[in-house]
Every structure is written in structure tokens, then in C-alpha cells.
């Protein structure tokens, strides 16, 4: 791709960045003053390196270069999107050129992105949950729920030694990507994309798989998402190999345009395509497109790929049949790092998502979206996040491109700190909730332990101009997290996180952790299925099953050469927690447990440290 160059808006003198010289000679729109002009090469071309030296006042997001920006003159019932996404939901007629009404219409984006985000939940409930809460409870005292015992965290979040994310080790098996990298290329996509959602429906809709179990956990959301994919692709999700949805900003206050590209498992019949989507054929852009009143359609020569875009962007869709159109710099720099073979990938510019939030999610969910963006902060110019389910487990992978005001190393440290804070964030959030059903209360109450497991399993890796966060989770976590995420998100839309908590006395604050008495609780029968599960996560799982507190003395383990990430690989069915814990410890001759009767907790330490601190190691009963 050609080097970037800078042009100037002739109306307001705003500097605009273009990432492809092919844009020259075409019409562009200034995002500041909305002036439409022909983009011409300036007298001097300014080349930009990837790691440029920050200027005195760096620009945190690249300017929008939207091509073919002629306003539509005819009214649209669903501006800048696909019509009829959600049958039965009326939309106010409007015109892009004339905005006489201050009422903002319900757009297709609000309707289409719903199922897209639902599919993201299908692919990985855990991450959806934590970005939904973001930092909503930071700085607020926790409110007691009507039954606080059910919302008691499984792991002590205050007494435990803070968990610092260890340095990324490329040789660790569990952190190796579960897929073979296939580039994510934006073919048939108009220029200026700010949000990309890439899915592999054929993988997600396989029968008799873990993915199917996750879909069942999400109930009507997964069914609705499947219906939307079928509506726009014309085939069942199991027959769609890849689906890419792109959001392209338009004018401020108007919904972004939506473009979609579907790659089918098997070629479709061209006659069926023409019968369903055929309109007026246009060959003027080097590739045949079919135009209807509002949309343009394209079918590849091998009949395996179909693209859809608003009619005003259809020519760009055809022009991108061989060479992808440019998008903003941050996203373009991340695309080569991504893997299209992952089951779900989201790429976005945080600023664009914030500006168009009213069109992307329902009103009750907007505070959660804002908190997610606040969690990322202004230091992230662009972000990508992929999720993949396999027999190895749930693999979460994030890429965060740093802005020019911060170096990657510094951003990595900030992300580590934010990950470490997740358990307390979740604890504060769930304590503010009051689910009515007992089952929901139990699932939502496990979120602090889930967040702790996610945080402790994450590793950061620093790149030349980005930070990666890799989180492998066990296979069994996916369906449970998907269901819990759905319930927690639903409950969060009815929760007032600004509500003042009930009065809390100092005695209550300092009281020992509630829960079953030790060591009697260790006789409870549980099932264990650890597959290269980190040591700390294994203990967190047992604590969650028993509703007890297990603390790990990380410093003691280090003195004996142990780490919290040592993999556990065994399965036990219907055994006591004593036996499960003994199975963990039998490989480590210096490691032991100490029962703290006063605090009603289990401490994981070593014999040398226990002797020094005059603690009595726990002796497992004979079974």
C-alpha cells in the first residue's frame, strides 16, 4: 500500500490523512466542517512512519476520509443500512440532506449490530461480561444485596496478594494460537470503515459441539442472530463460512452506513442470487454490481462471496474487488496482525464507537458501553479482540494499538493494572444487583471469581506499536460464562449503580469471610476437569465450588521455585475436595495448605514458610 499523505480541507484548513493514493481525484468529506471536495495531491507529500515522534499536540484519531459522499435526496425509512432488519419496528422517515426533525431515527445499525453483538456473546461470554461492566463500580462503595451470602465471592479479593500479570512467554503451550493464521482482508468493503465484526458462522453453528452448547446457553439471542444471518445472506448460518460486517461513519447525528460480506461454504446459484437480489446491473466500476432502490449487491465470479452496501457506497464495493479500500491508520495497522480463522473478531476505533453509541446498542446498554470504552481509555487508538472455541478451551486475544501520547511498554503496564482490578470491579457490580430468581443470583454471584480467573490467566505482550493480551481459559468455562454473561448483562440494565449502599458498620466490614466452616467444607463432593489449567485457576475453581476462600502466598511459592501458572492436567469425578486438592499438591513436595480457622480460609503456602511463620500444615484425611 502507498505511503500516507496529508491533504487540507479547502474550507476549514483541517489536515486530513489519506492512506491510499488511489483516493486522489475522488470526492471526500471533511469530518469537521462537512465540506465535500475533490481530494487532490498537495505540493509536498508527507510520509509517516509507524512509530513517529509525537508532536506537541498529537492527534489521537485519524480523520475520516469518506468517499462518494454525495447526500441522498430521496427519503429513507432506514438510513444507511439494510431495510427490514427487525420486522415490526417502525422507523421515522428522514433524509440525509435535510434534518428538519431533531428526533433521531431508529436505524438498521441499531437493529443489525444487535445480532452482531449477540454473536460476540455466543463466541465468548466471559469477555463480553467484563467489558459490559467495565469500571462501573470503581470508586463506589458496594451495596448489600438482599441476600449477600449468595453473592459472596469465591476468592478473598482483599487479603490475597495482588496478582501481577507475569511476562508473556511465547513457548508456553497454552498461549499458542489455536488456529493457523489467515489474513483478514477487507475485500468488497467501502472506504472509511471504523468498526469491523468478522464471524465464522459455519463453525459456530456446528451440531453436537461445544459451540452448540454455548448457543443453547444463550437461548433466544442465538436464535435471533441466526435468523438475521439467514435474512441477509439467504442461507443458513451453517452454510456461511465467513461473515464480515463493517460500520462506516456518515454525518454527525446520523447512523453509520453498514456494509456486509458473506463467504459461503459452497457456491450459490447465480440464478438464485439474481432472483432474490437482482436489480439494475452496473458495469461501470470494473466489476458488475446490482442496484436496487437502496442497496447494491455484488456476487464474486466463483459465486462463493456476496457483498452488500448502501447504494451510494456500491461503486466503492466494486472497486475493492481486487485491492481493499483504505480505513483509518490505527485499524489498518492492526489488520495484518489478525487471524480471520478465529470464530469471532471485532476491530474498532473507540472514538467512533463512542460517537455512534446511540445507534449501536439499546439505551439501557449505553452506560455499559461507555464503561467499556472508559476501561480502554484515551491511550488506545484502535483495538481488536478475537475469541475462539476449540477442544483446548476458550482462547481470547486482544490487540491494543497505542496512541502517540503513550509508549507500548507503558500501555502494557496500565492494562496489567486494569486486569488486576477486574475482580474488585465485578464484586462491587454484583453486590449492587438484586436478581429475583435464585438461579440467576447464584450465577451472577460467581462473577468475581470468573473475573479473577480471567485476570490471572491473561498475559501481555508488547509489540512495536501495540500491546497484546492473551487469555486461554478451560473448555468447561465457555458455556457457563456465556450464560452468566447474558444474565449479568440483563440484570445490569435494571441496576442503578449510583445507588447509595445500605449503612455498613466497621464490624461488618472487618468480619471474616462468610461461608461453610473449614475444614468440614473440604469433604464436599465435586467434579474436576483440569486441562492445562493454571495452578491459581485450579484453586479458584475449587474455592468457587465449595463457596470458600482460598488464598495463595505467591512469595512463598516463588521461594521454592513454584509459580501460580503451573499447569494442572487431571480429571476426577465425584470425589471430595480433599482428594482434588491432594491431587494438585502431590506433584509439589514443598507445597502445603494451612487452615486459618479465625479467618475461615485456606492458605496455599510451602512447608519452609509455614515453619517460619509457625503455621500448622493441613493433613489430608485418609479416604
C-alpha positions as CSV (number, residue, x, y, z in Angstrom):
1,X,0.0,0.0,0.0
2,X,1.2,3.5,-0.8
3,X,2.6,5.7,2.0
4,X,0.2,8.0,3.8
5,X,-0.2,11.6,2.7
6,X,-1.8,14.7,4.2
7,X,-4.3,16.9,2.3
8,X,-6.0,20.0,3.6
9,X,-9.7,20.8,3.6
10,X,-10.1,24.0,1.4
11,X,-13.0,25.2,3.6
12,X,-11.6,25.0,7.2
13,X,-7.9,24.1,6.5
14,X,-8.3,20.9,8.6
15,X,-5.5,18.4,7.8
16,X,-6.8,15.0,6.7
17,X,-4.8,11.8,6.4
18,X,-5.1,9.6,3.4
19,X,-3.6,6.1,3.5
20,X,-4.0,5.3,-0.2
21,X,-3.1,7.5,-3.2
22,X,-5.9,5.8,-5.2
23,X,-8.3,8.1,-3.2
24,X,-6.9,11.1,-5.1
25,X,-9.2,12.5,-7.6
26,X,-12.3,11.3,-5.8
27,X,-14.7,13.2,-3.6
28,X,-14.1,13.3,0.1
29,X,-15.9,14.9,3.1
30,X,-14.3,16.8,5.9
31,X,-15.4,15.4,9.2
32,X,-15.0,18.8,10.9
33,X,-17.0,21.1,8.6
34,X,-18.7,18.5,6.4
35,X,-17.4,20.2,3.2
36,X,-17.4,17.9,0.2
37,X,-14.4,18.4,-2.2
38,X,-12.2,16.6,-4.7
39,X,-9.1,15.3,-3.0
40,X,-6.0,16.4,-4.8
41,X,-2.3,15.7,-4.2
42,X,-0.7,18.5,-2.3
43,X,2.6,20.1,-3.5
44,X,4.6,18.1,-0.9
45,X,3.8,14.6,0.3
46,X,4.4,13.9,3.9
47,X,5.4,10.3,4.7
48,X,4.6,8.9,8.1
49,X,6.5,6.2,9.9
50,X,4.7,3.7,12.1
51,X,6.5,4.9,15.2
52,X,6.5,8.6,14.6
53,X,7.7,11.0,17.2
54,X,4.7,12.6,19.0
55,X,4.1,16.2,18.1
56,X,3.4,18.8,20.7
57,X,-0.4,18.2,20.4
58,X,-0.8,14.8,18.8
59,X,-4.0,13.8,17.1
60,X,-5.5,10.8,18.8
61,X,-7.6,9.5,16.0
62,X,-7.2,9.8,12.2
63,X,-9.6,11.9,10.3
64,X,-12.4,10.3,8.4
65,X,-12.0,10.1,4.7
66,X,-15.4,9.1,3.3
67,X,-15.5,8.7,-0.4
68,X,-18.6,9.1,-2.6
69,X,-20.2,11.3,0.0
70,X,-23.0,12.8,-2.2
71,X,-26.0,13.1,0.1
72,X,-29.1,11.1,-0.7
73,X,-32.1,13.1,-1.8
74,X,-34.8,10.6,-1.5
75,X,-36.3,9.7,1.9
76,X,-35.2,6.6,3.6
77,X,-37.1,4.6,6.1
78,X,-33.9,3.0,7.4
79,X,-30.9,5.3,6.7
80,X,-27.5,3.9,5.8
81,X,-28.3,0.3,6.3
82,X,-30.3,-2.8,5.3
83,X,-34.0,-2.5,5.3
84,X,-36.3,-4.6,7.4
85,X,-33.7,-5.9,9.8
86,X,-36.2,-6.3,12.6
87,X,-39.7,-6.8,11.3
88,X,-42.3,-4.8,13.1
89,X,-40.1,-2.0,14.3
90,X,-41.1,1.2,12.6
91,X,-38.5,3.9,11.6
92,X,-39.1,7.6,11.2
93,X,-38.7,8.7,7.6
94,X,-35.8,11.1,7.1
95,X,-33.3,12.5,4.6
96,X,-29.6,12.8,5.0
97,X,-29.5,16.2,3.4
98,X,-32.4,17.7,5.3
99,X,-32.6,17.1,9.1
100,X,-35.6,19.2,10.0
101,X,-36.7,16.8,12.7
102,X,-34.4,16.7,15.8
103,X,-35.7,13.2,16.5
104,X,-33.0,10.7,15.6
105,X,-34.4,7.7,13.7
106,X,-34.0,4.1,14.7
107,X,-31.5,2.8,12.1
108,X,-30.6,-0.5,10.8
109,X,-27.3,-0.2,12.7
110,X,-29.2,-0.4,15.9
111,X,-31.0,-3.4,14.5
112,X,-28.2,-5.2,12.8
113,X,-25.5,-4.6,15.4
114,X,-27.7,-6.2,18.0
115,X,-27.4,-9.7,16.5
116,X,-23.7,-9.0,15.7
117,X,-23.0,-8.3,19.3
118,X,-25.1,-11.2,20.3
119,X,-22.9,-13.4,18.2
120,X,-19.9,-12.0,20.1
121,X,-21.6,-13.2,23.3
122,X,-22.1,-16.6,21.7
123,X,-18.4,-16.8,20.9
124,X,-17.2,-15.8,24.4
125,X,-19.4,-14.8,27.2
126,X,-16.6,-14.2,29.6
127,X,-15.1,-11.2,27.8
128,X,-18.5,-9.9,26.9
129,X,-19.3,-9.8,30.6
130,X,-16.3,-7.9,31.7
131,X,-16.4,-5.3,29.0
132,X,-20.1,-4.8,29.7
133,X,-19.4,-3.9,33.3
134,X,-16.2,-2.1,32.6
135,X,-15.4,0.0,35.6
136,X,-18.9,0.9,36.5
137,X,-18.4,0.3,40.2
138,X,-14.9,1.8,40.6
139,X,-14.9,4.4,43.4
140,X,-18.4,3.4,44.7
141,X,-18.9,1.6,47.9
142,X,-20.6,-1.8,47.5
143,X,-24.3,-2.0,48.3
144,X,-25.5,-5.1,50.2
145,X,-27.9,-7.3,48.2
146,X,-30.9,-8.7,50.0
147,X,-29.0,-12.0,50.4
148,X,-25.3,-11.2,50.4
149,X,-24.3,-14.7,51.2
150,X,-25.3,-15.8,47.7
151,X,-23.2,-13.0,46.2
152,X,-20.1,-13.8,48.3
153,X,-17.0,-14.0,46.1
154,X,-15.4,-17.4,46.0
155,X,-11.9,-15.9,46.5
156,X,-10.8,-13.3,49.0
157,X,-10.4,-10.2,47.0
158,X,-8.8,-8.1,49.6
159,X,-6.5,-10.3,51.6
160,X,-4.9,-12.1,48.7
161,X,-1.5,-10.9,47.5
162,X,-2.1,-8.7,44.4
163,X,-1.7,-10.6,41.2
164,X,0.8,-9.1,38.8
165,X,0.5,-10.4,35.3
166,X,3.6,-12.4,34.5
167,X,5.6,-11.6,31.4
168,X,4.4,-13.3,28.2
169,X,6.3,-16.5,27.4
170,X,6.0,-17.4,23.7
171,X,7.0,-21.0,24.5
172,X,4.0,-21.8,26.8
173,X,1.8,-24.2,25.0
174,X,-1.5,-22.8,26.4
175,X,-0.6,-19.4,24.9
176,X,-0.1,-20.6,21.4
177,X,-2.8,-19.6,18.9
178,X,-5.4,-22.3,18.3
179,X,-5.6,-21.5,14.6
180,X,-3.4,-21.2,11.6
181,X,-3.2,-17.5,10.7
182,X,-5.2,-16.4,7.7
183,X,-5.1,-12.7,6.9
184,X,-8.2,-10.6,7.5
185,X,-8.6,-8.7,4.2
186,X,-11.4,-6.2,3.6
187,X,-12.4,-7.1,0.1
188,X,-15.6,-5.6,-1.3
189,X,-15.8,-3.2,1.6
190,X,-16.2,0.6,1.0
191,X,-13.6,3.0,2.4
192,X,-13.6,4.6,5.8
193,X,-14.6,1.6,8.0
194,X,-14.4,2.3,11.7
195,X,-15.9,-0.9,13.2
196,X,-15.5,-4.5,11.8
197,X,-17.1,-7.6,13.1
198,X,-15.9,-10.8,11.5
199,X,-17.6,-14.1,12.2
200,X,-17.3,-17.8,11.1
201,X,-21.0,-18.9,11.4
202,X,-20.3,-22.4,9.9
203,X,-18.0,-23.1,12.9
204,X,-20.3,-21.5,15.5
205,X,-23.4,-23.4,14.2
206,X,-21.9,-26.9,14.0
207,X,-24.1,-29.6,15.6
208,X,-23.0,-31.6,18.6
209,X,-20.2,-29.3,19.6
210,X,-19.1,-27.0,22.4
211,X,-20.3,-24.1,20.3
212,X,-23.7,-25.6,20.2
213,X,-23.8,-25.8,24.0
214,X,-22.8,-22.2,24.2
215,X,-25.6,-21.2,21.8
216,X,-28.2,-23.2,23.9
217,X,-26.9,-21.3,26.9
218,X,-27.9,-18.0,25.2
219,X,-31.3,-19.2,24.1
220,X,-33.3,-16.6,22.1
221,X,-30.3,-14.4,21.4
222,X,-28.6,-17.1,19.4
223,X,-31.8,-17.9,17.6
224,X,-32.3,-14.3,16.7
225,X,-28.8,-13.9,15.5
226,X,-29.2,-17.0,13.3
227,X,-32.4,-15.5,11.8
228,X,-30.6,-12.3,10.9
229,X,-27.7,-14.1,9.2
230,X,-30.2,-16.1,7.1
231,X,-32.2,-12.9,6.3
232,X,-29.2,-11.1,4.7
233,X,-27.1,-14.0,3.4
234,X,-30.1,-16.0,2.1
235,X,-28.7,-19.3,3.6
236,X,-28.5,-20.9,7.0
237,X,-25.6,-19.9,9.3
238,X,-24.1,-23.4,8.9
239,X,-23.6,-22.6,5.2
240,X,-21.8,-19.3,5.8
241,X,-18.1,-19.8,6.1
242,X,-17.3,-16.1,6.9
243,X,-19.5,-13.1,7.6
244,X,-18.0,-9.6,7.8
245,X,-20.0,-6.5,9.0
246,X,-18.5,-3.1,8.6
247,X,-19.7,0.2,10.0
248,X,-18.8,3.4,8.1
249,X,-19.5,6.8,9.7
250,X,-21.7,9.3,7.9
251,X,-22.8,12.7,9.1
252,X,-22.8,13.6,12.8
253,X,-26.2,12.7,14.3
254,X,-26.9,10.1,11.6
255,X,-26.5,6.4,11.8
256,X,-23.3,4.9,10.2
257,X,-23.6,3.0,7.0
258,X,-23.5,-0.8,7.1
259,X,-21.7,-3.0,4.6
260,X,-21.6,-6.8,4.8
261,X,-19.6,-9.5,3.0
262,X,-20.6,-13.2,3.2
263,X,-18.4,-16.1,2.0
264,X,-20.3,-19.3,1.6
265,X,-19.2,-22.9,2.3
266,X,-20.4,-23.9,-1.2
267,X,-21.1,-21.6,-4.2
268,X,-24.6,-20.4,-4.6
269,X,-26.5,-20.4,-7.8
270,X,-26.3,-17.2,-9.7
271,X,-29.9,-17.6,-10.9
272,X,-31.0,-17.8,-7.2
273,X,-28.9,-14.7,-6.4
274,X,-30.4,-12.7,-9.3
275,X,-34.0,-13.8,-8.4
276,X,-33.6,-12.7,-4.8
277,X,-31.3,-9.7,-5.1
278,X,-31.1,-8.8,-8.7
279,X,-31.6,-5.2,-9.7
280,X,-30.2,-2.9,-12.4
281,X,-26.8,-4.2,-13.4
282,X,-24.0,-1.7,-13.4
283,X,-20.6,-2.5,-15.0
284,X,-19.0,1.0,-14.9
285,X,-16.8,0.2,-11.9
286,X,-14.8,-2.7,-13.2
287,X,-17.0,-5.3,-11.6
288,X,-20.7,-6.0,-12.0
289,X,-22.9,-4.8,-9.2
290,X,-26.7,-5.0,-9.0
291,X,-28.5,-1.9,-7.7
292,X,-31.9,-1.7,-6.1
293,X,-33.7,1.3,-4.6
294,X,-31.4,1.5,-1.5
295,X,-28.8,-1.3,-1.7
296,X,-26.1,-2.5,-4.0
297,X,-25.3,-6.3,-4.3
298,X,-22.2,-8.0,-5.7
299,X,-21.5,-11.7,-6.4
300,X,-18.0,-12.8,-6.9
301,X,-17.0,-14.7,-10.1
302,X,-16.8,-18.0,-8.2
303,X,-20.2,-17.4,-6.7
304,X,-18.8,-18.0,-3.2
305,X,-18.8,-14.4,-1.9
306,X,-21.7,-11.9,-1.8
307,X,-21.3,-8.3,-0.7
308,X,-24.0,-5.8,0.3
309,X,-23.7,-2.0,0.8
310,X,-25.9,1.1,0.7
311,X,-26.4,2.2,-2.9
312,X,-24.3,5.3,-2.6
313,X,-21.3,3.2,-1.5
314,X,-21.9,0.4,-4.0
315,X,-19.3,1.7,-6.5
316,X,-16.6,1.5,-3.8
317,X,-17.6,-2.0,-3.1
318,X,-16.9,-3.0,-6.7
319,X,-13.6,-1.0,-6.8
320,X,-12.4,-3.0,-3.7
321,X,-12.8,-6.3,-5.5
322,X,-9.0,-6.5,-6.1
323,X,-7.4,-4.0,-3.7
324,X,-9.0,-3.2,-0.4
325,X,-10.1,0.3,0.3
326,X,-8.3,2.3,3.0
327,X,-9.7,2.7,6.5
328,X,-8.2,4.7,9.4
329,X,-4.5,4.2,10.2
330,X,-4.9,2.5,13.6
331,X,-7.2,-0.2,12.2
332,X,-5.1,-0.6,9.1
333,X,-2.0,-1.3,11.2
334,X,-3.9,-3.9,13.3
335,X,-5.4,-5.8,10.3
336,X,-2.2,-7.6,9.3
337,X,-1.8,-8.9,12.9
338,X,-5.3,-10.6,12.9
339,X,-6.4,-14.1,12.0
340,X,-9.6,-14.5,10.0
341,X,-9.8,-18.1,11.0
342,X,-10.8,-17.2,14.6
343,X,-14.5,-17.7,15.2
344,X,-15.2,-14.1,16.2
345,X,-13.1,-10.9,15.7
346,X,-14.1,-7.3,16.5
347,X,-12.0,-4.4,15.3
348,X,-12.9,-0.9,16.2
349,X,-11.8,2.7,16.8
350,X,-13.0,3.6,20.3
351,X,-13.7,7.2,19.4
352,X,-16.0,6.2,16.5
353,X,-17.9,3.7,18.7
354,X,-18.4,6.4,21.4
355,X,-19.7,8.9,18.8
356,X,-22.2,6.5,17.3
357,X,-23.1,4.7,20.6
358,X,-26.8,5.7,20.3
359,X,-27.1,3.7,17.1
360,X,-25.1,0.7,18.2
361,X,-26.7,-0.5,21.3
362,X,-30.1,0.0,23.1
363,X,-30.4,2.8,25.5
364,X,-30.2,0.6,28.7
365,X,-26.8,-0.8,27.5
366,X,-25.2,2.5,26.6
367,X,-23.8,3.1,30.1
368,X,-22.1,-0.3,29.9
369,X,-20.6,0.5,26.5
370,X,-19.3,3.8,27.9
371,X,-17.7,2.0,30.8
372,X,-16.0,-0.4,28.4
373,X,-14.6,2.5,26.4
374,X,-13.5,4.2,29.6
375,X,-11.8,1.0,30.6
376,X,-9.7,1.1,27.4
377,X,-9.1,4.9,27.9
378,X,-7.8,7.5,25.6
379,X,-4.4,5.8,25.3
380,X,-5.8,3.2,22.9
381,X,-6.2,4.5,19.3
382,X,-7.6,1.3,17.9
383,X,-8.5,-2.2,19.3
384,X,-9.1,-5.7,18.1
385,X,-10.4,-8.7,20.0
386,X,-10.8,-12.2,18.8
387,X,-12.4,-15.3,20.5
388,X,-12.1,-18.9,19.5
389,X,-13.5,-22.1,21.0
390,X,-11.7,-25.4,20.5
391,X,-11.1,-28.7,22.3
392,X,-8.3,-26.8,24.1
393,X,-10.7,-24.3,25.6
394,X,-11.7,-20.6,25.0
395,X,-8.9,-18.5,23.6
396,X,-9.2,-14.7,24.0
397,X,-6.8,-12.5,22.1
398,X,-6.8,-8.7,22.2
399,X,-4.6,-6.2,20.3
400,X,-4.5,-2.6,21.5
401,X,-2.8,0.0,19.3
402,X,-1.3,2.7,21.5
403,X,-1.9,6.4,20.6
404,X,1.0,8.7,20.1
405,X,0.8,10.0,23.7
406,X,2.0,6.8,25.3
407,X,4.6,4.1,24.6
408,X,3.6,0.4,24.2
409,X,5.5,-0.6,27.3
410,X,3.7,1.9,29.4
411,X,0.3,0.9,27.9
412,X,1.1,-2.8,28.8
413,X,1.6,-1.9,32.4
414,X,-1.6,0.1,32.5
415,X,-3.5,-2.9,31.0
416,X,-2.0,-5.2,33.6
417,X,-3.2,-3.0,36.4
418,X,-6.7,-2.8,34.9
419,X,-6.8,-6.6,34.5
420,X,-5.8,-7.0,38.2
421,X,-8.6,-4.7,39.2
422,X,-11.3,-6.7,37.4
423,X,-12.2,-8.9,40.4
424,X,-13.0,-6.0,42.7
425,X,-14.9,-4.3,39.9
426,X,-17.1,-7.3,39.5
427,X,-17.6,-7.7,43.2
428,X,-18.8,-4.1,43.5
429,X,-21.0,-4.5,40.5
430,X,-22.8,-7.8,41.5
431,X,-23.3,-6.5,45.1
432,X,-25.3,-3.7,43.6
433,X,-27.6,-6.1,41.8
434,X,-30.7,-7.8,43.2
435,X,-31.8,-10.7,40.9
436,X,-35.1,-12.1,41.9
437,X,-34.6,-15.7,40.8
438,X,-32.3,-17.9,42.9
439,X,-30.6,-19.5,39.9
440,X,-29.7,-16.1,38.5
441,X,-28.4,-14.9,41.8
442,X,-26.0,-17.9,42.0
443,X,-24.7,-17.5,38.5
444,X,-24.2,-13.7,38.8
445,X,-22.7,-14.1,42.2
446,X,-19.8,-16.1,40.7
447,X,-18.7,-13.3,38.5
448,X,-15.9,-12.0,40.9
449,X,-14.3,-15.5,40.7
450,X,-14.8,-15.6,37.0
451,X,-13.1,-12.2,36.6
452,X,-10.3,-13.3,38.9
453,X,-9.7,-16.4,36.7
454,X,-9.7,-14.3,33.6
455,X,-7.3,-11.8,35.1
456,X,-4.9,-14.4,36.4
457,X,-4.9,-16.3,33.1
458,X,-4.1,-13.2,31.0
459,X,-0.6,-12.4,29.7
460,X,0.5,-9.2,27.9
461,X,2.9,-9.0,25.0
462,X,4.5,-5.7,23.8
463,X,4.8,-5.1,20.1
464,X,6.3,-2.3,18.1
465,X,3.2,-0.1,18.2
466,X,0.7,-2.3,20.1
467,X,0.0,-4.4,23.1
468,X,-1.4,-7.9,23.0
469,X,-3.5,-9.5,25.8
470,X,-3.8,-13.3,25.5
471,X,-6.1,-15.3,27.8
472,X,-6.6,-19.0,27.5
473,X,-9.5,-20.4,29.5
474,X,-10.6,-24.1,30.0
475,X,-13.2,-25.6,27.7
476,X,-15.7,-26.0,30.5
477,X,-15.7,-22.3,31.1
478,X,-17.3,-21.2,27.8
479,X,-21.0,-22.3,28.2
480,X,-21.1,-21.3,31.9
481,X,-19.6,-17.9,31.2
482,X,-21.9,-17.3,28.2
483,X,-25.0,-17.9,30.3
484,X,-23.7,-16.0,33.3
485,X,-22.7,-13.1,31.0
486,X,-26.1,-12.9,29.5
487,X,-27.8,-12.9,32.9
488,X,-25.4,-10.4,34.3
489,X,-25.8,-8.0,31.4
490,X,-29.5,-8.3,31.5
491,X,-29.6,-7.6,35.2
492,X,-27.2,-4.6,34.8
493,X,-29.7,-2.8,32.6
494,X,-32.0,-2.8,35.6
495,X,-29.4,-1.9,38.2
496,X,-28.8,1.6,39.4
497,X,-25.0,1.6,40.1
498,X,-25.1,5.1,41.5
499,X,-27.5,3.9,44.3
500,X,-26.1,4.6,47.8
501,X,-25.5,1.4,49.7
502,X,-27.1,0.5,53.0
503,X,-25.3,1.5,56.2
504,X,-22.4,-0.8,56.9
505,X,-20.7,-1.0,60.3
506,X,-17.0,-1.4,60.8
507,X,-17.6,-4.7,62.4
508,X,-19.3,-5.9,59.3
509,X,-16.5,-4.6,57.1
510,X,-13.8,-6.4,59.0
511,X,-15.8,-9.6,59.6
512,X,-14.2,-12.9,58.4
513,X,-15.4,-14.2,55.1
514,X,-18.8,-15.9,55.3
515,X,-19.2,-19.4,54.0
516,X,-19.0,-23.1,55.0
517,X,-16.9,-23.9,58.0
518,X,-13.4,-25.3,57.5
519,X,-12.1,-28.0,57.3
520,X,-15.5,-29.7,57.1
521,X,-16.3,-28.0,53.8
522,X,-13.4,-29.9,52.2
523,X,-15.4,-33.1,52.4
524,X,-17.9,-31.9,49.8
525,X,-18.0,-34.0,46.6
526,X,-17.1,-32.2,43.4
527,X,-16.1,-32.9,39.8
528,X,-12.7,-31.7,38.5
529,X,-11.7,-31.4,34.8
530,X,-8.3,-29.6,34.5
531,X,-6.7,-29.4,31.1
532,X,-3.5,-27.5,31.4
533,X,-5.3,-25.2,33.9
534,X,-3.0,-22.8,35.7
535,X,-2.5,-23.6,39.4
536,X,-4.1,-20.4,40.6
537,X,-7.2,-21.0,38.4
538,X,-7.5,-24.6,39.7
539,X,-7.6,-23.3,43.3
540,X,-10.1,-20.6,42.3
541,X,-12.3,-23.3,40.8
542,X,-12.3,-25.4,43.9
543,X,-13.0,-22.3,46.0
544,X,-15.9,-21.4,43.8
545,X,-17.3,-24.9,44.0
546,X,-17.1,-25.0,47.8
547,X,-18.0,-21.4,48.4
548,X,-14.9,-20.9,50.5
549,X,-11.9,-18.6,50.4
550,X,-8.5,-19.9,49.1
551,X,-5.6,-17.5,49.2
552,X,-2.2,-18.2,47.6
553,X,1.0,-16.9,49.1
554,X,2.8,-16.1,45.9
555,X,6.0,-15.1,47.5
556,X,6.2,-18.4,49.4
557,X,5.8,-20.3,46.2
558,X,8.5,-18.4,44.5
559,X,11.0,-19.1,47.2
560,X,10.5,-22.8,46.5
561,X,10.6,-22.4,42.7
562,X,6.9,-22.6,42.1
563,X,4.7,-20.3,40.1
564,X,0.9,-19.7,40.0
565,X,0.8,-20.7,36.3
566,X,2.0,-24.3,36.6
567,X,-0.5,-26.4,34.5
568,X,-2.8,-28.9,36.1
569,X,-3.8,-31.8,33.9
570,X,-6.2,-34.3,35.5
571,X,-9.9,-35.3,35.7
572,X,-11.7,-36.6,38.8
573,X,-15.4,-37.4,39.1
574,X,-17.5,-37.3,42.3
575,X,-14.5,-37.0,44.7
576,X,-14.1,-35.0,47.8
577,X,-12.4,-31.6,47.6
578,X,-9.8,-33.0,49.9
579,X,-8.8,-35.6,47.2
580,X,-8.9,-32.9,44.5
581,X,-6.6,-30.6,46.4
582,X,-4.3,-33.5,47.4
583,X,-4.0,-34.4,43.7
584,X,-2.8,-30.9,43.0
585,X,-0.3,-30.9,45.8
586,X,1.2,-34.3,45.3
587,X,3.4,-33.1,42.4
588,X,4.9,-30.4,44.6
589,X,6.6,-31.8,47.7
590,X,7.2,-28.4,49.3
591,X,3.7,-27.1,48.9
592,X,1.1,-27.3,51.6
593,X,-2.2,-26.0,52.8
594,X,-2.9,-24.2,56.0
595,X,-6.4,-23.9,57.5
596,X,-6.9,-20.4,59.0
597,X,-9.8,-21.1,61.5
598,X,-10.0,-17.5,62.6
599,X,-10.5,-16.1,59.1
600,X,-12.2,-19.3,57.8
601,X,-9.9,-19.6,54.8
602,X,-7.4,-21.9,53.2
603,X,-3.9,-20.6,52.6
604,X,-1.7,-22.2,49.9
605,X,1.9,-21.9,51.1
606,X,5.1,-24.0,51.5
607,X,6.4,-26.1,54.4
608,X,9.5,-23.9,54.9
609,X,7.4,-20.7,55.1
610,X,4.8,-22.4,57.3
611,X,7.5,-23.4,59.7
612,X,9.0,-19.9,59.8
613,X,5.6,-18.4,60.4
614,X,4.7,-21.1,62.9
615,X,1.7,-22.3,60.9
616,X,0.4,-25.8,61.0
617,X,0.2,-27.5,57.6
618,X,-3.1,-29.2,56.9
619,X,-3.0,-33.1,56.9
620,X,-5.4,-34.6,54.4
621,X,-7.7,-37.3,55.9
622,X,-7.3,-40.8,54.6
623,X,-10.1,-41.9,52.2
